[in-house]
């Protein structure tokens, strides 16, 4: 991520995670949609940001 073409450094807590368990995975069936909202200001100083609004959609071919 950049701001005015300069890298924005992560200033939040660092954590190491172990290997995921089977129940940590989410099965997404063909044609199903999944969305998530993230509060980016919890990890980045919002006073330094000018515009940070993106939406991405990914389409996976039916298996």
mmJSON file of the N, C-alpha and C atoms, coordinates in Angstrom:
{"data_MODEL":{"atom_site":{
"group_PDB":["ATOM","ATOM","ATOM","ATOM","ATOM","ATOM","ATOM","ATOM","ATOM","ATOM","ATOM","ATOM","ATOM","ATOM","ATOM","ATOM","ATOM","ATOM","ATOM","ATOM","ATOM","ATOM","ATOM","ATOM","ATOM","ATOM","ATOM","ATOM","ATOM","ATOM","ATOM","ATOM","ATOM","ATOM","ATOM","ATOM","ATOM","ATOM","ATOM","ATOM","ATOM","ATOM","ATOM","ATOM","ATOM","ATOM","ATOM","ATOM","ATOM","ATOM","ATOM","ATOM","ATOM","ATOM","ATOM","ATOM","ATOM","ATOM","ATOM","ATOM","ATOM","ATOM","ATOM","ATOM","ATOM","ATOM","ATOM","ATOM","ATOM","ATOM","ATOM","ATOM","ATOM","ATOM","ATOM","ATOM","ATOM","ATOM","ATOM","ATOM","ATOM","ATOM","ATOM","ATOM","ATOM","ATOM","ATOM","ATOM","ATOM","ATOM","ATOM","ATOM","ATOM","ATOM","ATOM","ATOM","ATOM","ATOM","ATOM","ATOM","ATOM","ATOM","ATOM","ATOM","ATOM","ATOM","ATOM","ATOM","ATOM","ATOM","ATOM","ATOM","ATOM","ATOM","ATOM","ATOM","ATOM","ATOM","ATOM","ATOM","ATOM","ATOM","ATOM","ATOM","ATOM","ATOM","ATOM","ATOM","ATOM","ATOM","ATOM","ATOM","ATOM","ATOM","ATOM","ATOM","ATOM","ATOM","ATOM","ATOM","ATOM","ATOM","ATOM","ATOM","ATOM","ATOM","ATOM","ATOM","ATOM","ATOM","ATOM","ATOM","ATOM","ATOM","ATOM","ATOM","ATOM","ATOM","ATOM","ATOM","ATOM","ATOM","ATOM","ATOM","ATOM","ATOM","ATOM","ATOM","ATOM","ATOM","ATOM","ATOM","ATOM","ATOM","ATOM","ATOM","ATOM","ATOM","ATOM","ATOM","ATOM","ATOM","ATOM","ATOM","ATOM","ATOM","ATOM","ATOM","ATOM"],
"id":[1,2,3,4,5,6,7,8,9,10,11,12,13,14,15,16,17,18,19,20,21,22,23,24,25,26,27,28,29,30,31,32,33,34,35,36,37,38,39,40,41,42,43,44,45,46,47,48,49,50,51,52,53,54,55,56,57,58,59,60,61,62,63,64,65,66,67,68,69,70,71,72,73,74,75,76,77,78,79,80,81,82,83,84,85,86,87,88,89,90,91,92,93,94,95,96,97,98,99,100,101,102,103,104,105,106,107,108,109,110,111,112,113,114,115,116,117,118,119,120,121,122,123,124,125,126,127,128,129,130,131,132,133,134,135,136,137,138,139,140,141,142,143,144,145,146,147,148,149,150,151,152,153,154,155,156,157,158,159,160,161,162,163,164,165,166,167,168,169,170,171,172,173,174,175,176,177,178,179,180,181,182,183,184,185,186,187,188,189],
"type_symbol":["N","C","C","N","C","C","N","C","C","N","C","C","N","C","C","N","C","C","N","C","C","N","C","C","N","C","C","N","C","C","N","C","C","N","C","C","N","C","C","N","C","C","N","C","C","N","C","C","N","C","C","N","C","C","N","C","C","N","C","C","N","C","C","N","C","C","N","C","C","N","C","C","N","C","C","N","C","C","N","C","C","N","C","C","N","C","C","N","C","C","N","C","C","N","C","C","N","C","C","N","C","C","N","C","C","N","C","C","N","C","C","N","C","C","N","C","C","N","C","C","N","C","C","N","C","C","N","C","C","N","C","C","N","C","C","N","C","C","N","C","C","N","C","C","N","C","C","N","C","C","N","C","C","N","C","C","N","C","C","N","C","C","N","C","C","N","C","C","N","C","C","N","C","C","N","C","C","N","C","C","N","C","C","N","C","C","N","C","C"],
"label_atom_id":["N","CA","C","N","CA","C","N","CA","C","N","CA","C","N","CA","C","N","CA","C","N","CA","C","N","CA","C","N","CA","C","N","CA","C","N","CA","C","N","CA","C","N","CA","C","N","CA","C","N","CA","C","N","CA","C","N","CA","C","N","CA","C","N","CA","C","N","CA","C","N","CA","C","N","CA","C","N","CA","C","N","CA","C","N","CA","C","N","CA","C","N","CA","C","N","CA","C","N","CA","C","N","CA","C","N","CA","C","N","CA","C","N","CA","C","N","CA","C","N","CA","C","N","CA","C","N","CA","C","N","CA","C","N","CA","C","N","CA","C","N","CA","C","N","CA","C","N","CA","C","N","CA","C","N","CA","C","N","CA","C","N","CA","C","N","CA","C","N","CA","C","N","CA","C","N","CA","C","N","CA","C","N","CA","C","N","CA","C","N","CA","C","N","CA","C","N","CA","C","N","CA","C","N","CA","C","N","CA","C","N","CA","C","N","CA","C","N","CA","C"],
"label_alt_id":[null,null,null,null,null,null,null,null,null,null,null,null,null,null,null,null,null,null,null,null,null,null,null,null,null,null,null,null,null,null,null,null,null,null,null,null,null,null,null,null,null,null,null,null,null,null,null,null,null,null,null,null,null,null,null,null,null,null,null,null,null,null,null,null,null,null,null,null,null,null,null,null,null,null,null,null,null,null,null,null,null,null,null,null,null,null,null,null,null,null,null,null,null,null,null,null,null,null,null,null,null,null,null,null,null,null,null,null,null,null,null,null,null,null,null,null,null,null,null,null,null,null,null,null,null,null,null,null,null,null,null,null,null,null,null,null,null,null,null,null,null,null,null,null,null,null,null,null,null,null,null,null,null,null,null,null,null,null,null,null,null,null,null,null,null,null,null,null,null,null,null,null,null,null,null,null,null,null,null,null,null,null,null,null,null,null,null,null,null],
"label_comp_id":["UNK","UNK","UNK","UNK","UNK","UNK","UNK","UNK","UNK","UNK","UNK","UNK","UNK","UNK","UNK","UNK","UNK","UNK","UNK","UNK","UNK","UNK","UNK","UNK","UNK","UNK","UNK","UNK","UNK","UNK","UNK","UNK","UNK","UNK","UNK","UNK","UNK","UNK","UNK","UNK","UNK","UNK","UNK","UNK","UNK","UNK","UNK","UNK","UNK","UNK","UNK","UNK","UNK","UNK","UNK","UNK","UNK","UNK","UNK","UNK","UNK","UNK","UNK","UNK","UNK","UNK","UNK","UNK","UNK","UNK","UNK","UNK","UNK","UNK","UNK","UNK","UNK","UNK","UNK","UNK","UNK","UNK","UNK","UNK","UNK","UNK","UNK","UNK","UNK","UNK","UNK","UNK","UNK","UNK","UNK","UNK","UNK","UNK","UNK","UNK","UNK","UNK","UNK","UNK","UNK","UNK","UNK","UNK","UNK","UNK","UNK","UNK","UNK","UNK","UNK","UNK","UNK","UNK","UNK","UNK","UNK","UNK","UNK","UNK","UNK","UNK","UNK","UNK","UNK","UNK","UNK","UNK","UNK","UNK","UNK","UNK","UNK","UNK","UNK","UNK","UNK","UNK","UNK","UNK","UNK","UNK","UNK","UNK","UNK","UNK","UNK","UNK","UNK","UNK","UNK","UNK","UNK","UNK","UNK","UNK","UNK","UNK","UNK","UNK","UNK","UNK","UNK","UNK","UNK","UNK","UNK","UNK","UNK","UNK","UNK","UNK","UNK","UNK","UNK","UNK","UNK","UNK","UNK","UNK","UNK","UNK","UNK","UNK","UNK"],
"label_asym_id":["A","A","A","A","A","A","A","A","A","A","A","A","A","A","A","A","A","A","A","A","A","A","A","A","A","A","A","A","A","A","A","A","A","A","A","A","A","A","A","A","A","A","A","A","A","A","A","A","A","A","A","A","A","A","A","A","A","A","A","A","A","A","A","A","A","A","A","A","A","A","A","A","A","A","A","A","A","A","A","A","A","A","A","A","A","A","A","A","A","A","A","A","A","A","A","A","A","A","A","A","A","A","A","A","A","A","A","A","A","A","A","A","A","A","A","A","A","A","A","A","A","A","A","A","A","A","A","A","A","A","A","A","A","A","A","A","A","A","A","A","A","A","A","A","A","A","A","A","A","A","A","A","A","A","A","A","A","A","A","A","A","A","A","A","A","A","A","A","A","A","A","A","A","A","A","A","A","A","A","A","A","A","A","A","A","A","A","A","A"],
"label_entity_id":["1","1","1","1","1","1","1","1","1","1","1","1","1","1","1","1","1","1","1","1","1","1","1","1","1","1","1","1","1","1","1","1","1","1","1","1","1","1","1","1","1","1","1","1","1","1","1","1","1","1","1","1","1","1","1","1","1","1","1","1","1","1","1","1","1","1","1","1","1","1","1","1","1","1","1","1","1","1","1","1","1","1","1","1","1","1","1","1","1","1","1","1","1","1","1","1","1","1","1","1","1","1","1","1","1","1","1","1","1","1","1","1","1","1","1","1","1","1","1","1","1","1","1","1","1","1","1","1","1","1","1","1","1","1","1","1","1","1","1","1","1","1","1","1","1","1","1","1","1","1","1","1","1","1","1","1","1","1","1","1","1","1","1","1","1","1","1","1","1","1","1","1","1","1","1","1","1","1","1","1","1","1","1","1","1","1","1","1","1"],
"label_seq_id":[1,1,1,2,2,2,3,3,3,4,4,4,5,5,5,6,6,6,7,7,7,8,8,8,9,9,9,10,10,10,11,11,11,12,12,12,13,13,13,14,14,14,15,15,15,16,16,16,17,17,17,18,18,18,19,19,19,20,20,20,21,21,21,22,22,22,23,23,23,24,24,24,25,25,25,26,26,26,27,27,27,28,28,28,29,29,29,30,30,30,31,31,31,32,32,32,33,33,33,34,34,34,35,35,35,36,36,36,37,37,37,38,38,38,39,39,39,40,40,40,41,41,41,42,42,42,43,43,43,44,44,44,45,45,45,46,46,46,47,47,47,48,48,48,49,49,49,50,50,50,51,51,51,52,52,52,53,53,53,54,54,54,55,55,55,56,56,56,57,57,57,58,58,58,59,59,59,60,60,60,61,61,61,62,62,62,63,63,63],
"pdbx_PDB_ins_code":[null,null,null,null,null,null,null,null,null,null,null,null,null,null,null,null,null,null,null,null,null,null,null,null,null,null,null,null,null,null,null,null,null,null,null,null,null,null,null,null,null,null,null,null,null,null,null,null,null,null,null,null,null,null,null,null,null,null,null,null,null,null,null,null,null,null,null,null,null,null,null,null,null,null,null,null,null,null,null,null,null,null,null,null,null,null,null,null,null,null,null,null,null,null,null,null,null,null,null,null,null,null,null,null,null,null,null,null,null,null,null,null,null,null,null,null,null,null,null,null,null,null,null,null,null,null,null,null,null,null,null,null,null,null,null,null,null,null,null,null,null,null,null,null,null,null,null,null,null,null,null,null,null,null,null,null,null,null,null,null,null,null,null,null,null,null,null,null,null,null,null,null,null,null,null,null,null,null,null,null,null,null,null,null,null,null,null,null,null],
"Cartn_x":[0.853,0.0,0.906,0.49,1.273,0.392,1.037,0.398,1.303,0.774,1.577,2.822,2.627,3.676,4.786,4.55,5.504,4.871,5.663,5.097,4.523,3.377,2.772,3.163,3.909,4.384,3.31,3.254,2.33,2.856,2.001,2.409,1.663,0.921,0.128,0.915,0.207,0.82,1.205,2.265,2.688,2.331,1.819,1.436,1.782,2.19,2.445,1.283,0.873,-0.247,0.232,-0.395,-0.091,-0.791,-0.603,-1.259,-2.775,-3.577,-5.038,-5.568,-6.673,-7.39,-8.432,-8.986,-10.021,-11.188,-11.593,-12.735,-12.427,-11.168,-10.801,-11.072,-11.345,-11.591,-13.076,-13.386,-14.757,-14.959,-15.915,-16.224,-17.176,-16.79,-17.619,-18.056,-19.33,-19.872,-19.9,-19.957,-20.019,-21.224,-21.011,-22.078,-22.359,-21.766,-21.971,-21.052,-21.488,-20.684,-20.368,-19.193,-18.761,-18.192,-18.549,-18.035,-17.546,-16.683,-16.164,-15.85,-16.135,-15.767,-14.618,-13.656,-12.482,-12.347,-12.151,-11.924,-10.426,-9.956,-8.53,-7.919,-8.72,-8.183,-7.75,-8.07,-7.6,-6.104,-5.554,-4.14,-3.323,-3.977,-3.271,-3.743,-2.825,-3.144,-3.993,-5.277,-6.201,-5.91,-5.18,-4.854,-3.866,-3.143,-2.171,-2.777,-3.983,-4.6,-5.473,-5.451,-6.329,-7.506,-7.229,-8.287,-7.906,-8.785,-8.565,-9.921,-10.436,-11.72,-11.617,-11.629,-11.503,-12.522,-12.965,-13.839,-13.335,-13.139,-12.653,-13.643,-13.892,-14.73,-13.915,-14.01,-13.295,-14.297,-14.146,-15.025,-14.176,-14.62,-13.934,-14.775,-14.135,-14.895,-15.476,-16.646,-17.245,-16.33,-16.16,-15.266,-15.938],
"Cartn_y":[-1.158,0.0,1.229,2.25,3.479,4.692,5.768,7.06,8.078,8.793,9.74,9.041,7.809,6.977,6.565,6.732,6.296,5.136,4.13,3.012,3.45,2.872,3.108,1.914,2.162,1.088,0.667,-0.621,-1.165,-0.824,-0.24,0.166,-0.577,-1.593,-2.324,-3.442,-4.213,-5.341,-6.437,-7.136,-8.275,-9.557,-10.524,-11.787,-12.926,-14.018,-15.221,-16.161,-16.807,-17.73,-19.136,-20.091,-21.486,-21.934,-23.176,-23.742,-23.775,-23.488,-23.509,-24.937,-25.057,-26.323,-26.416,-27.589,-27.772,-26.811,-26.576,-25.699,-24.224,-23.889,-22.5,-22.129,-23.11,-22.863,-22.643,-21.861,-21.592,-22.142,-23.026,-23.595,-22.656,-22.232,-21.343,-22.141,-22.405,-23.186,-22.358,-23.039,-22.37,-21.435,-20.199,-19.212,-18.474,-18.909,-18.28,-17.066,-16.072,-14.873,-14.728,-14.199,-13.952,-12.551,-11.788,-10.429,-10.186,-9.216,-8.845,-7.355,-6.692,-5.293,-5.225,-4.373,-4.235,-2.777,-2.529,-1.167,-0.904,-0.365,-0.173,0.851,1.757,2.787,2.209,0.947,0.321,0.004,-0.066,-0.412,0.643,1.648,2.702,4.058,4.97,6.33,7.014,7.198,7.74,9.194,9.919,11.303,11.41,10.329,10.337,9.886,9.381,8.857,9.907,9.916,10.815,10.036,8.999,8.171,6.71,5.969,4.541,3.845,3.696,3.021,2.157,0.86,-0.074,-1.189,-1.693,-2.856,-3.813,-5.058,-6.043,-7.186,-7.631,-8.807,-9.816,-11.045,-12.102,-13.138,-13.59,-14.633,-15.879,-16.996,-18.255,-19.132,-19.749,-20.613,-21.799,-22.252,-23.451,-24.63,-25.427,-26.595,-27.711],
"Cartn_z":[0.0,0.0,0.0,-0.717,-0.774,-0.526,-0.156,0.038,-0.624,-1.601,-2.378,-2.927,-3.39,-3.989,-3.024,-1.735,-0.711,0.064,0.41,1.162,2.513,2.877,4.183,5.052,6.111,6.965,7.958,8.229,9.217,10.608,11.437,12.774,13.872,13.507,14.487,15.153,15.934,16.643,15.653,15.962,15.156,15.893,15.178,15.796,14.851,15.405,14.611,14.827,13.765,13.84,13.534,14.171,13.884,12.612,12.266,11.095,11.324,10.296,10.469,10.616,11.343,11.476,10.377,10.161,9.138,9.331,10.593,10.868,10.612,10.352,10.045,8.589,7.761,6.343,6.092,5.081,4.676,3.272,3.117,1.81,1.09,-0.107,-0.928,-2.146,-2.221,-3.331,-4.614,-5.744,-7.043,-7.083,-7.494,-7.583,-6.282,-5.183,-3.891,-3.76,-3.006,-2.78,-1.301,-1.021,0.348,0.402,1.412,1.547,2.964,3.096,4.406,4.398,5.499,5.665,6.653,6.364,7.212,7.619,8.907,9.403,9.374,8.244,8.018,8.972,9.496,10.397,11.738,12.0,13.227,13.157,11.949,11.795,11.062,10.495,9.754,10.256,10.42,10.855,9.784,10.059,9.059,8.706,9.544,9.225,8.073,7.789,6.704,5.388,5.407,4.196,3.526,2.209,1.477,0.897,0.146,-0.421,-0.234,0.379,0.535,0.492,-0.697,-0.869,-2.11,-1.922,-3.028,-2.855,-3.954,-3.931,-5.006,-4.645,-5.588,-5.667,-6.863,-7.081,-7.879,-7.473,-8.164,-8.619,-9.826,-10.346,-10.588,-10.047,-10.232,-11.167,-12.113,-13.033,-12.279,-12.723,-12.118,-12.341,-11.289,-11.4,-12.148],
"occupancy":[1.0,1.0,1.0,1.0,1.0,1.0,1.0,1.0,1.0,1.0,1.0,1.0,1.0,1.0,1.0,1.0,1.0,1.0,1.0,1.0,1.0,1.0,1.0,1.0,1.0,1.0,1.0,1.0,1.0,1.0,1.0,1.0,1.0,1.0,1.0,1.0,1.0,1.0,1.0,1.0,1.0,1.0,1.0,1.0,1.0,1.0,1.0,1.0,1.0,1.0,1.0,1.0,1.0,1.0,1.0,1.0,1.0,1.0,1.0,1.0,1.0,1.0,1.0,1.0,1.0,1.0,1.0,1.0,1.0,1.0,1.0,1.0,1.0,1.0,1.0,1.0,1.0,1.0,1.0,1.0,1.0,1.0,1.0,1.0,1.0,1.0,1.0,1.0,1.0,1.0,1.0,1.0,1.0,1.0,1.0,1.0,1.0,1.0,1.0,1.0,1.0,1.0,1.0,1.0,1.0,1.0,1.0,1.0,1.0,1.0,1.0,1.0,1.0,1.0,1.0,1.0,1.0,1.0,1.0,1.0,1.0,1.0,1.0,1.0,1.0,1.0,1.0,1.0,1.0,1.0,1.0,1.0,1.0,1.0,1.0,1.0,1.0,1.0,1.0,1.0,1.0,1.0,1.0,1.0,1.0,1.0,1.0,1.0,1.0,1.0,1.0,1.0,1.0,1.0,1.0,1.0,1.0,1.0,1.0,1.0,1.0,1.0,1.0,1.0,1.0,1.0,1.0,1.0,1.0,1.0,1.0,1.0,1.0,1.0,1.0,1.0,1.0,1.0,1.0,1.0,1.0,1.0,1.0,1.0,1.0,1.0,1.0,1.0,1.0],
"B_iso_or_equiv":[0.0,0.0,0.0,0.0,0.0,0.0,0.0,0.0,0.0,0.0,0.0,0.0,0.0,0.0,0.0,0.0,0.0,0.0,0.0,0.0,0.0,0.0,0.0,0.0,0.0,0.0,0.0,0.0,0.0,0.0,0.0,0.0,0.0,0.0,0.0,0.0,0.0,0.0,0.0,0.0,0.0,0.0,0.0,0.0,0.0,0.0,0.0,0.0,0.0,0.0,0.0,0.0,0.0,0.0,0.0,0.0,0.0,0.0,0.0,0.0,0.0,0.0,0.0,0.0,0.0,0.0,0.0,0.0,0.0,0.0,0.0,0.0,0.0,0.0,0.0,0.0,0.0,0.0,0.0,0.0,0.0,0.0,0.0,0.0,0.0,0.0,0.0,0.0,0.0,0.0,0.0,0.0,0.0,0.0,0.0,0.0,0.0,0.0,0.0,0.0,0.0,0.0,0.0,0.0,0.0,0.0,0.0,0.0,0.0,0.0,0.0,0.0,0.0,0.0,0.0,0.0,0.0,0.0,0.0,0.0,0.0,0.0,0.0,0.0,0.0,0.0,0.0,0.0,0.0,0.0,0.0,0.0,0.0,0.0,0.0,0.0,0.0,0.0,0.0,0.0,0.0,0.0,0.0,0.0,0.0,0.0,0.0,0.0,0.0,0.0,0.0,0.0,0.0,0.0,0.0,0.0,0.0,0.0,0.0,0.0,0.0,0.0,0.0,0.0,0.0,0.0,0.0,0.0,0.0,0.0,0.0,0.0,0.0,0.0,0.0,0.0,0.0,0.0,0.0,0.0,0.0,0.0,0.0,0.0,0.0,0.0,0.0,0.0,0.0],
"pdbx_formal_charge":[null,null,null,null,null,null,null,null,null,null,null,null,null,null,null,null,null,null,null,null,null,null,null,null,null,null,null,null,null,null,null,null,null,null,null,null,null,null,null,null,null,null,null,null,null,null,null,null,null,null,null,null,null,null,null,null,null,null,null,null,null,null,null,null,null,null,null,null,null,null,null,null,null,null,null,null,null,null,null,null,null,null,null,null,null,null,null,null,null,null,null,null,null,null,null,null,null,null,null,null,null,null,null,null,null,null,null,null,null,null,null,null,null,null,null,null,null,null,null,null,null,null,null,null,null,null,null,null,null,null,null,null,null,null,null,null,null,null,null,null,null,null,null,null,null,null,null,null,null,null,null,null,null,null,null,null,null,null,null,null,null,null,null,null,null,null,null,null,null,null,null,null,null,null,null,null,null,null,null,null,null,null,null,null,null,null,null,null,null],
"auth_seq_id":[1,1,1,2,2,2,3,3,3,4,4,4,5,5,5,6,6,6,7,7,7,8,8,8,9,9,9,10,10,10,11,11,11,12,12,12,13,13,13,14,14,14,15,15,15,16,16,16,17,17,17,18,18,18,19,19,19,20,20,20,21,21,21,22,22,22,23,23,23,24,24,24,25,25,25,26,26,26,27,27,27,28,28,28,29,29,29,30,30,30,31,31,31,32,32,32,33,33,33,34,34,34,35,35,35,36,36,36,37,37,37,38,38,38,39,39,39,40,40,40,41,41,41,42,42,42,43,43,43,44,44,44,45,45,45,46,46,46,47,47,47,48,48,48,49,49,49,50,50,50,51,51,51,52,52,52,53,53,53,54,54,54,55,55,55,56,56,56,57,57,57,58,58,58,59,59,59,60,60,60,61,61,61,62,62,62,63,63,63],
"auth_comp_id":["UNK","UNK","UNK","UNK","UNK","UNK","UNK","UNK","UNK","UNK","UNK","UNK","UNK","UNK","UNK","UNK","UNK","UNK","UNK","UNK","UNK","UNK","UNK","UNK","UNK","UNK","UNK","UNK","UNK","UNK","UNK","UNK","UNK","UNK","UNK","UNK","UNK","UNK","UNK","UNK","UNK","UNK","UNK","UNK","UNK","UNK","UNK","UNK","UNK","UNK","UNK","UNK","UNK","UNK","UNK","UNK","UNK","UNK","UNK","UNK","UNK","UNK","UNK","UNK","UNK","UNK","UNK","UNK","UNK","UNK","UNK","UNK","UNK","UNK","UNK","UNK","UNK","UNK","UNK","UNK","UNK","UNK","UNK","UNK","UNK","UNK","UNK","UNK","UNK","UNK","UNK","UNK","UNK","UNK","UNK","UNK","UNK","UNK","UNK","UNK","UNK","UNK","UNK","UNK","UNK","UNK","UNK","UNK","UNK","UNK","UNK","UNK","UNK","UNK","UNK","UNK","UNK","UNK","UNK","UNK","UNK","UNK","UNK","UNK","UNK","UNK","UNK","UNK","UNK","UNK","UNK","UNK","UNK","UNK","UNK","UNK","UNK","UNK","UNK","UNK","UNK","UNK","UNK","UNK","UNK","UNK","UNK","UNK","UNK","UNK","UNK","UNK","UNK","UNK","UNK","UNK","UNK","UNK","UNK","UNK","UNK","UNK","UNK","UNK","UNK","UNK","UNK","UNK","UNK","UNK","UNK","UNK","UNK","UNK","UNK","UNK","UNK","UNK","UNK","UNK","UNK","UNK","UNK","UNK","UNK","UNK","UNK","UNK","UNK"],
"auth_asym_id":["A","A","A","A","A","A","A","A","A","A","A","A","A","A","A","A","A","A","A","A","A","A","A","A","A","A","A","A","A","A","A","A","A","A","A","A","A","A","A","A","A","A","A","A","A","A","A","A","A","A","A","A","A","A","A","A","A","A","A","A","A","A","A","A","A","A","A","A","A","A","A","A","A","A","A","A","A","A","A","A","A","A","A","A","A","A","A","A","A","A","A","A","A","A","A","A","A","A","A","A","A","A","A","A","A","A","A","A","A","A","A","A","A","A","A","A","A","A","A","A","A","A","A","A","A","A","A","A","A","A","A","A","A","A","A","A","A","A","A","A","A","A","A","A","A","A","A","A","A","A","A","A","A","A","A","A","A","A","A","A","A","A","A","A","A","A","A","A","A","A","A","A","A","A","A","A","A","A","A","A","A","A","A","A","A","A","A","A","A"],
"auth_atom_id":["N","CA","C","N","CA","C","N","CA","C","N","CA","C","N","CA","C","N","CA","C","N","CA","C","N","CA","C","N","CA","C","N","CA","C","N","CA","C","N","CA","C","N","CA","C","N","CA","C","N","CA","C","N","CA","C","N","CA","C","N","CA","C","N","CA","C","N","CA","C","N","CA","C","N","CA","C","N","CA","C","N","CA","C","N","CA","C","N","CA","C","N","CA","C","N","CA","C","N","CA","C","N","CA","C","N","CA","C","N","CA","C","N","CA","C","N","CA","C","N","CA","C","N","CA","C","N","CA","C","N","CA","C","N","CA","C","N","CA","C","N","CA","C","N","CA","C","N","CA","C","N","CA","C","N","CA","C","N","CA","C","N","CA","C","N","CA","C","N","CA","C","N","CA","C","N","CA","C","N","CA","C","N","CA","C","N","CA","C","N","CA","C","N","CA","C","N","CA","C","N","CA","C","N","CA","C","N","CA","C","N","CA","C","N","CA","C","N","CA","C"],
"pdbx_PDB_model_num":[1,1,1,1,1,1,1,1,1,1,1,1,1,1,1,1,1,1,1,1,1,1,1,1,1,1,1,1,1,1,1,1,1,1,1,1,1,1,1,1,1,1,1,1,1,1,1,1,1,1,1,1,1,1,1,1,1,1,1,1,1,1,1,1,1,1,1,1,1,1,1,1,1,1,1,1,1,1,1,1,1,1,1,1,1,1,1,1,1,1,1,1,1,1,1,1,1,1,1,1,1,1,1,1,1,1,1,1,1,1,1,1,1,1,1,1,1,1,1,1,1,1,1,1,1,1,1,1,1,1,1,1,1,1,1,1,1,1,1,1,1,1,1,1,1,1,1,1,1,1,1,1,1,1,1,1,1,1,1,1,1,1,1,1,1,1,1,1,1,1,1,1,1,1,1,1,1,1,1,1,1,1,1,1,1,1,1,1,1]
}}}
